[in-house]
Amino acid sequence: MSTITIRGLSDEVRDELKRLAALNNRSMEAEAREVLTRHTLVNSVRARADAILAAGWRLRDAGGPVLTDDDLYDETGAPR
C-alpha cells in the first residue's frame, strides 16, 4: 500500500469530501480512497472501451466484418 499527501485542497472540496464520508458512514480517508479508486477504474475501463471501439471502426472502415449484438450476446441477453 502507498501513502499520499494532498496539499492545497480547497475548503470547499474538503467539506464536500467530509459530507460524502458522513453520508456513506466512512472516514474522510476511506471516502477519498473510494473516490480515487472509483475514478481511476472508471477511466481505465473507459480508455479500454474507447480503444476497442476505435479498433472496430478501423476494421469496419477497412471493409472487415462488423459485429452486432447478436454476435456478442445470446438470445437471453447473456454474453457469449
N, C-alpha and C positions, 0 to 999 in steps of 0.2 A: 504494500500500500504506500502511496505517496502522500505527502502533505504539501499544501499550497497556502500561501498567504495572499489575500486580495486587498490591496491598498487603494485608497481613493474611491471607495464605493460611496455613492451619494446616499444621503439620509433617506431619500425617497425610496431607493432600491432596498436599502437595509430594512426600512419599515414595512415594505411590501413582502420581503422575504420573511420577516418576523410574523406578519399577518398570515401568510400561507403556511408557515410552520405550525402556528397555533391551530389553524383550520384543519390541518392534516395530522394534528397531535404528534408533531415531530419537533426535535430541536432545530434551531436555525442551521446548525451544521448538517444535520441529516437532510433538511429541506434543500440546502444548497447542493449537497451531493446528489439528491434525486433530480433536481433541475438540470444540473450539469450532465448527469448520466443520460437522462431522457433526451436532452437537446443533442448531445453527441451521437447517440444511437439513431435518432430520427434522421439527422443529417447524413449519417453513414448509409443508412438504408436508402434515403433519397438519392444519394450520389450513385449507388449501385443501380437503382432503378433507372436513373437517367442514362447511365452507360448502356444498360440493356436495351432501353428504348432507342437510343442512338444507333446501336448495332443493328437493331431490327429495321430501322429506317434506311440505313445503308444497304442492308440486304434487299429490302423492297425496291429501293432505287436502282439497284444493280440487276433487277429482274428476278431475284430469288423468290423462294416461297414466302408467303405471308401467313403467319399463324393467326388463327381465330380462337375465340373462346372454346369452340368445340375441340380444338387441339389441346387446350390447356386443362379443361375440366370435363368430367364425365357427366352423364345425364342427371345425376343427383346434385351437381354443383361442386363435387369434391375434386380437388386437384388430381390430375392423372399422374 
